[in-house]
Amino acid sequence: MDVHGQPFCVSSALCRLCQFWFRDGESVTADGHVTIHIACTKRGCWCQPGILCFHTSCYAFYSAKFGQTSHLLVDSMYSDYTPAFSLQRKRTAYILSLLERRTTSGALATFPPELRRLVARDLVREYAVVNLHHLVHTAPTVPNTVTIDLEQDVYASYVRIEGSTYVQSLHNKAPQGARLDCKHIHSPHPGQIVRNIFLEYDHLGIRGVHVCAPRSDSQQTADNVWWVELRRQQGLRHILAVSDVSLPPWRGRTGLPTRIQGLKVRGIMDGMEQDATDGSIRGPAWPEPATECKVIDLEGLKISTFPPRGLRMSHVEFNAPHVQGYFIAIFRRQVIKLQAHRQTASRHFYHDADIICKDLTWIYMPVDPGEYVKEIGILRCTLRPPSQLHWPTTLMVRQCVYDLVTNRGRATILGKIPSPRHSYSRVHEIGTSPSKVYVNEVDSVRDGQRVRYVGVQATIPSCWEKSTNSKFWMPKSIPHRFGQTHLYSCCRLENVAAVTPCRGKRLRHQPIIGMLLQYHDGTRACVGQYRLDWTLDTVAIRPELPMWLRQGEIERDKKYVSEVRLNGRQVVDGAQSWQEIPWHGKLEWWYLRQEARVIHVASEPE
């Protein structure tokens, strides 16, 4: 989008009135004069600043009922990060339950329950808009930034927003009048030194403040809530509570009044910090309170003493019971998501990743009974751009690729194969017992965001174990025509019992993007991409009949697997496009999001 020649991009995939996601094909209204690029060049994905957008229906409804939208309205509900897609389902269910109860009285009381539910479904967005307007315009007037003295009593006022409780304001004196939503959260003792304050927050603001230690009833944390600790060994004397309307990152307006209406507290910082008024949360944040971990910066392979602001660390369960594998989402060369796979787990993980970016490549690493991940490693090499063959070493590009290694020698490279002259470093060694490893959340692929930080609870070695001869199941030779751009996977073809193909349902040409192979000894292997919500029926294998793969072509030199035939090929059309794969040797699957090259290697891998 361009505004008078200045490139803009949509600041969020959420409507800033109802806070529900934009869907494909929906009409959107932008906050300002906008022209749409026909080509949508790459610069539009990375440029600043952002522009606000609304559902056209929400904007028209609000304008007709309340008039023009205000800065206070949109500032109160901007998201500090991309919320999980599951939150939208919970919000919808909560609003539906309220609307259904209200339709049991009045003009709709005589209607059948099914019809009342249909009416309620059509009013979910409108209810969210009206509720937001009511909350904002009935909020108390508070200072933009409040300094709280921890040597005095501390009181917190709360506000309920669609079933969730947020801190509306903090005070050193109890507000006048009896307020049921005001609590006494801190009563200092003589000589007490406050060294820790625990904050729980989500994408909209602060959910709770706990001085010295979180309450016992807070140990069972809610979904989509993060915990961050303010810590100072010499003691915290003051904290700063910043209201909703404190210069959000997408709008650079000036001249804010000193006292405004604030719906809730957006951020709380240590009063000794020089940049405490910027409204952001000092990281790292964790899904559980009082998490003690060391954060490793994988880029520099060092302990991160001062992680970046806003860093949120989610855990990945390794070697836990009922974990059957791991899903990895990759954008270009970077890991975006890493998730353990349980048989009973929901598939909302895919929706959360698709919100960040739909142009993702999916890797699945199966883990069999008795198998466990023993270490996380990183392969590093230095690359020289092809057009700059005489660049000095200081200007070369550093490539880092992560990998997971199991006790049975299975090694899954989470990205594209590095140069043969790479070094391998063990980042973290995992024992046989269940353990949690934390990785940073990625909210967007803008600005090169990726999984870069790892949090571990074990003792970090003083020096990293390095080796130039990493033992991986690597190809003996990398095809020159696509080896440097495609991802690589392989599997053995002996003793295969069944195959589950996976079809890229979001792609226009609907290719076969990968397969999961099950062996007679109970083990599994995966080649190509694999998503549980895109799988086809599992087919039992007859070893006397080969597997046939049909090659399609997107354009010149861009091929893909269009069809897989198991237990014999019974077609004669286009015989040259079919590839016969016997059930012995090794199958190499080189792939990108839309492409795939399949190579059969007759000899056994070493």
C-alpha positions as CSV (number, residue, x, y, z in Angstrom):
1,M,0.0,0.0,0.0
2,D,1.2,3.5,-0.8
3,V,0.1,6.7,0.8
4,H,1.1,9.7,-1.4
5,G,4.2,7.8,-2.5
6,Q,5.2,6.6,1.0
7,P,5.2,2.8,1.3
8,F,3.0,1.4,4.0
9,C,2.0,-2.0,5.1
10,V,-0.8,-3.4,7.2
11,S,0.4,-3.2,10.8
12,S,-1.6,-6.2,12.0
13,A,-3.8,-9.0,10.5
14,L,-6.4,-8.1,13.2
15,C,-9.3,-5.6,12.8
16,R,-8.5,-2.8,15.3
17,L,-12.2,-2.6,16.3
18,C,-13.4,-6.2,16.9
19,Q,-9.9,-7.7,17.2
20,F,-10.8,-10.7,15.0
21,W,-8.6,-11.9,12.2
22,F,-9.1,-10.8,8.6
23,R,-10.2,-13.7,6.4
24,D,-9.4,-14.3,2.7
25,G,-11.8,-12.3,0.5
26,E,-13.0,-10.0,3.3
27,S,-13.5,-6.3,2.6
28,V,-11.1,-4.1,4.6
29,T,-11.1,-0.4,5.4
30,A,-7.8,1.4,5.9
31,D,-7.2,4.4,8.2
32,G,-6.3,6.9,5.6
33,H,-5.9,7.4,1.9
34,V,-4.5,4.2,0.4
35,T,-3.7,2.9,-3.1
36,I,-3.2,-0.8,-3.7
37,H,-0.1,-2.0,-5.5
38,I,-0.9,-4.4,-8.3
39,A,2.4,-6.3,-7.9
40,C,2.8,-6.0,-4.2
41,T,6.6,-5.7,-4.2
42,K,8.7,-7.2,-1.5
43,R,9.5,-3.9,0.1
44,G,5.8,-3.7,1.2
45,C,6.4,-6.6,3.6
46,W,9.2,-5.0,5.5
47,C,8.6,-1.3,5.4
48,Q,7.6,1.0,8.2
49,P,5.4,2.5,9.4
50,G,2.2,0.4,9.5
51,I,-1.3,1.5,8.8
52,L,-4.5,0.6,10.7
53,C,-7.1,-1.5,9.0
54,F,-10.6,-2.5,10.0
55,H,-13.3,-4.9,8.8
56,T,-15.4,-2.7,6.5
57,S,-18.5,-4.0,8.3
58,C,-17.0,-3.1,11.7
59,Y,-16.0,0.3,10.6
60,A,-19.3,1.1,9.1
61,F,-21.2,-0.2,12.2
62,Y,-19.0,1.9,14.5
63,S,-19.2,5.0,12.4
64,A,-23.0,4.8,12.1
65,K,-23.5,4.2,15.9
66,F,-20.7,6.2,17.5
67,G,-19.1,8.4,14.9
68,Q,-15.4,8.7,14.1
69,T,-12.9,6.3,15.8
70,S,-10.6,7.8,18.3
71,H,-6.9,7.3,19.1
72,L,-7.8,6.1,22.5
73,L,-10.1,3.4,21.1
74,V,-7.5,1.8,18.8
75,D,-4.6,2.4,21.2
76,S,-6.4,0.4,23.9
77,M,-6.6,-2.8,21.8
78,Y,-3.4,-2.9,19.8
79,S,-1.5,-6.1,20.2
80,D,2.1,-6.1,21.5
81,Y,2.6,-9.5,19.6
82,T,0.6,-11.8,17.5
83,P,-1.8,-13.8,19.7
84,A,-2.4,-17.5,19.2
85,F,-5.2,-18.4,16.8
86,S,-6.8,-20.4,19.7
87,L,-7.6,-17.1,21.4
88,Q,-10.0,-16.2,18.6
89,R,-12.0,-19.4,19.2
90,K,-12.1,-18.8,23.0
91,R,-13.3,-15.2,22.4
92,T,-16.0,-16.3,20.0
93,A,-17.2,-19.0,22.4
94,Y,-17.3,-16.5,25.3
95,I,-19.2,-13.8,23.4
96,L,-21.6,-16.4,21.9
97,S,-22.4,-17.7,25.4
98,L,-23.3,-14.1,26.5
99,L,-25.4,-13.4,23.5
100,E,-27.3,-16.7,23.7
101,R,-28.2,-15.9,27.3
102,R,-29.5,-12.5,26.3
103,T,-31.6,-13.9,23.5
104,T,-33.6,-16.0,25.9
105,S,-35.5,-12.9,26.9
106,G,-37.2,-10.2,24.7
107,A,-38.3,-10.5,21.1
108,L,-36.2,-13.6,20.4
109,A,-37.3,-15.6,23.4
110,T,-40.0,-17.5,21.4
111,F,-37.5,-18.5,18.7
112,P,-36.0,-22.0,18.6
113,P,-32.5,-22.3,20.2
114,E,-30.9,-23.1,16.9
115,L,-32.2,-19.9,15.4
116,R,-31.2,-17.8,18.4
117,R,-27.7,-19.3,18.1
118,L,-27.6,-18.3,14.4
119,V,-28.6,-14.8,15.3
120,A,-25.9,-14.7,18.0
121,R,-23.2,-15.8,15.6
122,D,-24.0,-12.9,13.3
123,L,-23.6,-10.4,16.2
124,V,-20.2,-11.5,17.6
125,R,-18.2,-8.8,15.9
126,E,-20.7,-6.1,16.7
127,Y,-20.8,-7.1,20.3
128,A,-17.0,-6.9,20.5
129,V,-17.1,-3.4,19.0
130,V,-19.8,-2.1,21.3
131,N,-18.1,-3.6,24.4
132,L,-14.8,-2.0,23.5
133,H,-16.5,1.4,23.0
134,H,-18.2,1.0,26.4
135,L,-15.1,0.0,28.3
136,V,-12.9,2.8,26.8
137,H,-15.4,5.6,27.4
138,T,-16.2,4.5,31.0
139,A,-12.5,4.1,31.9
140,P,-11.2,6.4,34.7
141,T,-8.8,9.3,34.1
142,V,-5.3,8.3,35.1
143,P,-1.8,9.7,34.5
144,N,0.0,8.5,31.4
145,T,2.9,7.1,33.5
146,V,2.6,6.4,37.2
147,T,5.5,6.0,39.6
148,I,4.7,3.5,42.3
149,D,6.8,3.6,45.6
150,L,7.3,0.0,46.8
151,E,8.1,1.2,50.3
152,Q,4.4,2.1,50.6
153,D,1.3,0.1,50.3
154,V,0.3,-0.8,46.7
155,Y,-3.2,-1.1,45.4
156,A,-4.4,-2.4,42.0
157,S,-7.6,-1.7,40.3
158,Y,-8.8,-4.2,37.7
159,V,-11.1,-4.3,34.6
160,R,-12.7,-7.3,32.9
161,I,-12.4,-7.5,29.2
162,E,-14.3,-10.4,27.6
163,G,-13.8,-12.7,30.5
164,S,-10.2,-11.8,31.2
165,T,-8.9,-9.6,34.0
166,Y,-6.4,-6.8,33.4
167,V,-4.7,-4.3,35.8
168,Q,-6.4,-1.0,35.1
169,S,-4.3,1.2,37.4
170,L,-1.8,1.0,40.3
171,H,-1.9,3.3,43.3
172,N,0.0,3.9,46.6
173,K,-3.3,5.0,48.2
174,A,-6.6,3.2,48.1
175,P,-8.9,4.9,45.6
176,Q,-11.7,6.9,47.2
177,G,-15.0,5.0,47.5
178,A,-15.5,1.2,47.9
179,R,-14.5,-0.5,44.7
180,L,-14.9,-4.2,44.5
181,D,-12.3,-4.4,41.7
182,C,-9.5,-2.8,43.9
183,K,-7.1,-5.1,45.8
184,H,-4.3,-4.5,48.3
185,I,-1.4,-6.3,46.6
186,H,1.6,-5.2,48.7
187,S,2.0,-4.2,52.3
188,P,5.7,-3.5,53.1
189,H,7.3,-4.6,56.3
190,P,9.9,-2.5,58.2
191,G,13.3,-3.0,56.6
192,Q,11.9,-5.1,53.8
193,I,13.8,-5.1,50.5
194,V,11.8,-6.0,47.4
195,R,14.2,-7.8,45.0
196,N,11.6,-9.5,42.7
197,I,8.4,-8.6,41.1
198,F,6.6,-11.0,38.9
199,L,4.3,-9.8,36.1
200,E,1.8,-11.8,34.1
201,Y,0.7,-10.3,30.8
202,D,-0.6,-11.1,27.3
203,H,-0.8,-9.2,24.0
204,L,-3.2,-6.5,25.4
205,G,-1.6,-5.7,28.7
206,I,-0.7,-6.6,32.3
207,R,-2.9,-9.4,33.8
208,G,-1.4,-9.5,37.3
209,V,1.3,-8.0,39.5
210,H,2.9,-10.1,42.3
211,V,5.5,-8.6,44.6
212,C,8.3,-10.8,45.9
213,A,6.7,-14.1,44.7
214,P,3.7,-15.2,42.7
215,R,0.7,-16.3,44.6
216,S,0.0,-20.0,45.0
217,D,-3.2,-19.7,43.0
218,S,-1.2,-18.2,40.1
219,Q,0.9,-21.3,39.6
220,Q,-1.7,-22.8,37.4
221,T,-1.3,-20.3,34.6
222,A,-3.8,-19.5,31.9
223,D,-3.2,-20.1,28.2
224,N,-1.6,-17.3,26.2
225,V,-0.3,-15.6,29.4
226,W,3.4,-14.9,29.9
227,W,5.5,-14.3,33.0
228,V,8.4,-11.8,33.3
229,E,10.4,-11.0,36.4
230,L,11.7,-7.6,37.4
231,R,14.8,-8.3,39.5
232,R,17.4,-6.1,41.2
233,Q,19.7,-7.6,43.8
234,Q,20.1,-4.2,45.6
235,G,16.3,-3.9,45.8
236,L,13.5,-2.4,43.8
237,R,12.3,0.9,45.2
238,H,10.1,2.3,42.4
239,I,8.3,0.9,39.4
240,L,6.7,2.7,36.5
241,A,3.2,1.7,35.2
242,V,2.6,2.9,31.7
243,S,-1.0,3.3,30.4
244,D,-2.4,2.1,27.1
245,V,-1.9,5.4,25.3
246,S,1.9,5.8,25.7
247,L,3.2,6.1,22.2
248,P,2.4,2.8,20.6
249,P,5.0,1.6,18.1
250,W,3.0,2.1,14.9
251,R,2.1,5.8,15.4
252,G,4.5,8.6,16.1
253,R,2.2,11.3,17.3
254,T,3.3,14.0,19.8
255,G,1.8,16.3,22.4
256,L,0.1,13.6,24.6
257,P,-1.7,15.1,27.6
258,T,-0.3,14.3,31.0
259,R,-3.7,12.9,32.2
260,I,-5.8,10.7,29.9
261,Q,-8.4,8.0,30.0
262,G,-6.6,4.6,30.3
263,L,-8.4,1.3,29.9
264,K,-5.6,-0.7,31.4
265,V,-1.9,-0.9,32.2
266,R,0.2,-1.7,29.2
267,G,3.6,-2.1,30.7
268,I,5.5,-2.1,34.1
269,M,9.2,-1.4,34.3
270,D,11.9,-1.0,36.9
271,G,12.0,2.7,37.8
272,M,15.8,2.7,37.6
273,E,15.8,2.0,33.9
274,Q,16.7,4.9,31.7
275,D,14.3,3.8,28.9
276,A,11.5,2.6,31.1
277,T,8.8,4.9,29.5
278,D,8.9,3.2,26.1
279,G,6.0,1.0,27.2
280,S,7.6,-2.4,26.3
281,I,8.1,-5.4,28.6
282,R,11.7,-6.3,29.5
283,G,12.3,-9.9,28.6
284,P,12.7,-12.7,28.6
285,A,9.1,-13.9,29.4
286,W,8.2,-17.5,30.2
287,P,5.0,-19.5,30.2
288,E,5.5,-20.4,33.9
289,P,6.4,-18.0,36.8
290,A,9.9,-18.1,38.4
291,T,11.5,-20.0,35.5
292,E,15.3,-20.1,35.9
293,C,17.0,-20.7,32.6
294,K,20.1,-19.5,30.8
295,V,19.4,-18.0,27.4
296,I,21.8,-19.0,24.6
297,D,22.2,-16.9,21.5
298,L,22.6,-19.4,18.7
299,E,24.0,-16.9,16.2
300,G,27.0,-16.1,18.3
301,L,27.0,-19.3,20.3
302,K,27.2,-17.5,23.6
303,I,25.2,-16.8,26.7
304,S,22.9,-13.8,26.2
305,T,23.3,-11.6,29.2
306,F,20.9,-9.0,28.0
307,P,18.3,-10.6,25.8
308,P,16.2,-8.2,23.6
309,R,13.1,-6.6,24.9
310,G,9.8,-8.4,24.3
311,L,11.5,-11.9,24.0
312,R,9.0,-14.6,24.9
313,M,10.3,-18.2,25.4
314,S,7.9,-21.1,24.9
315,H,8.9,-24.6,25.9
316,V,9.4,-27.7,23.7
317,E,9.1,-31.1,25.5
318,F,11.9,-33.4,24.7
319,N,11.7,-37.1,25.5
320,A,8.4,-36.8,27.4
321,P,6.0,-39.7,27.4
322,H,3.7,-40.0,24.4
323,V,5.8,-37.6,22.3
324,Q,5.9,-39.1,18.8
325,G,8.0,-36.6,17.0
326,Y,8.6,-32.9,16.3
327,F,7.2,-30.4,13.8
328,I,9.4,-27.7,12.4
329,A,8.2,-24.7,10.4
330,I,10.8,-23.0,8.2
331,F,10.6,-19.7,6.3
332,R,13.4,-19.6,3.6
333,R,16.5,-20.6,5.6
334,Q,15.2,-19.8,9.1
335,V,13.3,-21.9,11.7
336,I,10.1,-20.2,12.7
337,K,8.4,-22.8,14.9
338,L,9.3,-25.9,16.8
339,Q,6.7,-28.1,18.4
340,A,6.5,-31.5,20.0
341,H,3.9,-33.9,18.5
342,R,1.6,-35.9,20.8
343,Q,-1.0,-38.2,19.5
344,T,-3.7,-36.4,21.5
345,A,-2.5,-32.8,20.7
346,S,-4.6,-30.5,18.7
347,R,-3.6,-29.3,15.3
348,H,-4.0,-25.6,16.1
349,F,-0.2,-25.3,16.0
350,Y,-0.5,-25.2,12.2
351,H,-3.0,-22.3,12.3
352,D,-0.8,-20.3,14.7
353,A,2.1,-20.7,12.3
354,D,0.0,-19.9,9.2
355,I,-1.0,-16.6,10.8
356,I,2.7,-15.6,10.9
357,C,3.3,-16.7,7.3
358,K,1.6,-19.0,4.9
359,D,4.7,-19.5,2.8
360,L,6.3,-22.0,5.2
361,T,8.1,-25.3,4.6
362,W,7.2,-28.1,7.1
363,I,9.5,-30.7,8.4
364,Y,8.5,-33.7,10.6
365,M,10.9,-35.7,12.6
366,P,9.4,-38.9,13.9
367,V,10.6,-40.4,17.2
368,D,10.0,-44.1,17.7
369,P,9.5,-46.0,21.0
370,G,12.8,-46.3,22.8
371,E,14.3,-43.4,20.8
372,Y,15.1,-40.0,22.3
373,V,16.7,-36.8,21.3
374,K,20.1,-36.7,22.8
375,E,21.4,-33.3,21.6
376,I,20.7,-30.1,19.8
377,G,23.5,-29.0,17.5
378,I,24.3,-26.2,15.1
379,L,26.2,-26.4,11.8
380,R,28.0,-23.3,10.8
381,C,29.8,-22.3,7.6
382,T,30.9,-19.1,5.9
383,L,29.4,-18.3,2.4
384,R,30.6,-15.9,-0.3
385,P,27.8,-14.5,-2.5
386,P,28.1,-16.0,-6.1
387,S,28.4,-12.5,-7.5
388,Q,31.1,-11.4,-5.1
389,L,33.8,-14.1,-5.5
390,H,36.6,-11.8,-4.3
391,W,34.9,-10.5,-1.1
392,P,37.1,-10.4,2.0
393,T,36.4,-12.9,4.8
394,T,35.0,-10.2,7.0
395,L,32.2,-9.5,4.6
396,M,31.2,-13.1,4.0
397,V,27.7,-14.4,5.0
398,R,27.5,-16.6,8.1
399,Q,25.1,-19.5,7.7
400,C,23.8,-21.4,10.7
401,V,21.6,-24.5,10.5
402,Y,20.2,-26.3,13.5
403,D,19.8,-30.0,13.9
404,L,18.4,-32.6,16.3
405,V,20.2,-35.9,16.9
406,T,18.7,-39.0,18.5
407,N,20.4,-41.9,20.3
408,R,19.8,-44.1,17.3
409,G,21.7,-41.9,14.9
410,R,18.8,-40.1,13.4
411,A,19.8,-36.6,12.5
412,T,17.3,-34.1,11.2
413,I,18.7,-30.9,9.7
414,L,16.3,-28.0,10.3
415,G,17.1,-26.1,7.1
416,K,19.2,-26.3,4.0
417,I,22.3,-28.4,3.9
418,P,25.4,-26.2,4.6
419,S,28.6,-26.2,2.8
420,P,30.8,-29.4,3.0
421,R,33.3,-27.2,4.9
422,H,31.1,-26.6,7.9
423,S,31.8,-26.9,11.7
424,Y,29.5,-28.6,14.1
425,S,28.9,-27.5,17.7
426,R,26.8,-29.2,20.3
427,V,24.5,-26.5,21.8
428,H,22.8,-28.6,24.5
429,E,22.9,-32.3,25.5
430,I,19.6,-33.8,26.5
431,G,19.4,-36.8,28.8
432,T,17.0,-39.7,28.6
433,S,14.6,-38.2,31.1
434,P,11.9,-35.7,30.0
435,S,13.1,-32.2,29.9
436,K,12.0,-28.8,28.6
437,V,14.0,-26.6,26.2
438,Y,12.7,-23.1,25.6
439,V,12.9,-21.3,22.2
440,N,11.9,-17.8,21.4
441,E,8.5,-17.1,19.9
442,V,8.4,-15.6,16.4
443,D,5.5,-13.2,15.7
444,S,6.4,-12.2,12.2
445,V,8.9,-13.0,9.4
446,R,9.5,-9.3,9.1
447,D,12.9,-8.0,10.0
448,G,14.3,-11.5,9.7
449,Q,12.7,-12.8,12.9
450,R,13.5,-16.5,13.6
451,V,14.3,-18.9,16.3
452,R,17.6,-17.6,17.6
453,Y,17.5,-18.0,21.4
454,V,17.3,-21.2,23.4
455,G,16.7,-21.4,27.1
456,V,18.0,-24.4,29.0
457,Q,18.0,-25.2,32.7
458,A,21.1,-27.4,32.7
459,T,24.6,-26.1,33.4
460,I,26.1,-24.6,30.3
461,P,29.6,-25.8,29.4
462,S,32.4,-23.2,29.6
463,C,33.4,-24.0,26.0
464,W,31.3,-25.5,23.2
465,E,32.2,-28.9,21.8
466,K,33.2,-28.5,18.2
467,S,33.9,-31.0,15.5
468,T,34.6,-30.7,11.8
469,N,33.5,-34.3,11.1
470,S,29.9,-34.4,12.2
471,K,28.3,-37.8,11.7
472,F,25.2,-37.1,9.8
473,W,23.4,-39.1,7.2
474,M,24.4,-36.6,4.5
475,P,24.3,-37.2,0.7
476,K,27.5,-38.3,-0.8
477,S,27.1,-35.7,-3.5
478,I,25.0,-32.6,-3.7
479,P,23.4,-32.1,-7.1
480,H,24.7,-28.8,-8.5
481,R,21.4,-27.7,-10.1
482,F,19.5,-27.6,-6.8
483,G,21.7,-28.7,-4.0
484,Q,22.4,-25.2,-2.6
485,T,18.7,-24.1,-2.6
486,H,16.6,-27.2,-1.7
487,L,16.2,-29.0,1.6
488,Y,17.3,-32.6,1.9
489,S,15.8,-35.7,3.4
490,C,16.2,-39.4,2.8
491,C,15.1,-42.8,4.0
492,R,15.8,-46.5,3.5
493,L,13.4,-48.5,1.3
494,E,13.8,-52.0,2.7
495,N,11.1,-53.6,5.0
496,V,8.6,-50.8,4.4
497,A,5.1,-51.8,5.6
498,A,3.0,-48.8,4.8
499,V,3.2,-45.3,3.3
500,T,1.2,-42.2,4.2
501,P,1.5,-39.5,1.4
502,C,1.0,-35.8,2.2
503,R,-0.5,-33.4,-0.3
504,G,0.1,-29.6,-0.3
505,K,-3.6,-28.6,-0.1
506,R,-2.8,-24.9,0.0
507,L,-0.8,-24.9,-3.3
508,R,-2.6,-24.4,-6.6
509,H,-1.1,-27.5,-8.3
510,Q,-1.8,-29.7,-5.2
511,P,1.5,-31.6,-5.2
512,I,2.6,-34.6,-3.2
513,I,5.0,-32.8,-0.8
514,G,6.2,-35.7,1.2
515,M,5.6,-39.1,2.7
516,L,5.8,-40.9,6.1
517,L,7.1,-44.5,5.8
518,Q,6.3,-47.1,8.4
519,Y,8.6,-50.2,8.7
520,H,7.8,-53.8,9.8
521,D,10.0,-53.3,12.9
522,G,7.8,-50.4,14.1
523,T,10.2,-47.6,13.2
524,R,9.2,-44.7,11.0
525,A,10.9,-42.2,8.6
526,C,9.8,-39.1,6.8
527,V,10.9,-37.6,3.5
528,G,9.9,-34.2,2.2
529,Q,7.3,-32.1,4.0
530,Y,4.6,-33.5,6.3
531,R,1.6,-31.9,8.0
532,L,-1.0,-34.0,9.8
533,D,-3.9,-31.9,8.4
534,W,-2.8,-32.6,4.8
535,T,-2.2,-36.3,4.9
536,L,-3.8,-38.8,2.6
537,D,-4.9,-42.4,3.4
538,T,-2.2,-44.8,4.6
539,V,-1.5,-47.6,2.0
540,A,-0.1,-51.0,2.9
541,I,2.9,-52.0,0.7
542,R,3.3,-55.1,-1.4
543,P,7.1,-55.4,-1.7
544,E,6.9,-57.3,-5.1
545,L,5.3,-54.2,-6.7
546,P,7.4,-50.9,-7.0
547,M,6.3,-47.4,-6.1
548,W,5.6,-45.1,-9.0
549,L,6.1,-41.3,-8.7
550,R,4.7,-39.0,-11.4
551,Q,6.6,-35.8,-12.1
552,G,4.9,-32.5,-12.9
553,E,6.4,-29.2,-13.9
554,I,5.5,-25.8,-12.7
555,E,7.8,-24.0,-15.1
556,R,11.1,-24.8,-16.7
557,D,13.4,-26.7,-14.3
558,K,10.9,-26.5,-11.5
559,K,9.5,-30.0,-10.9
560,Y,7.2,-31.5,-8.3
561,V,5.6,-34.9,-7.5
562,S,2.1,-34.8,-8.8
563,E,1.0,-38.3,-8.0
564,V,2.2,-41.4,-6.1
565,R,1.1,-44.9,-7.1
566,L,1.7,-47.7,-4.6
567,N,1.3,-51.4,-5.5
568,G,1.8,-51.0,-9.2
569,R,1.2,-48.4,-12.0
570,Q,-1.9,-49.1,-14.0
571,V,-1.8,-46.2,-16.5
572,V,0.0,-45.8,-19.8
573,D,-0.4,-42.1,-20.5
574,G,2.7,-40.0,-20.3
575,A,5.0,-42.9,-19.5
576,Q,8.1,-40.7,-19.5
577,S,6.8,-38.7,-16.5
578,W,6.6,-41.7,-14.2
579,Q,9.6,-42.7,-12.1
580,E,9.9,-46.3,-10.8
581,I,11.1,-46.7,-7.2
582,P,11.9,-50.3,-6.2
583,W,11.8,-51.2,-2.5
584,H,15.5,-51.3,-1.9
585,G,18.3,-48.8,-1.5
586,K,17.7,-45.2,-0.4
587,L,15.2,-42.5,-1.5
588,E,16.5,-38.9,-1.5
589,W,13.9,-36.2,-1.5
590,W,15.1,-32.7,-2.3
591,Y,12.4,-30.1,-1.8
592,L,11.2,-26.6,-1.4
593,R,7.7,-25.4,-0.5
594,Q,6.4,-26.0,-4.0
595,E,9.1,-28.1,-5.7
596,A,10.5,-31.6,-5.2
597,R,13.2,-33.7,-6.8
598,V,13.3,-37.4,-6.1
599,I,16.4,-39.5,-6.5
600,H,16.7,-43.3,-6.0
601,V,20.1,-44.5,-4.8
602,A,20.6,-48.2,-5.3
603,S,23.4,-48.6,-2.8
604,E,22.9,-48.8,1.0
605,P,23.9,-45.6,2.9
606,E,26.9,-45.9,5.0
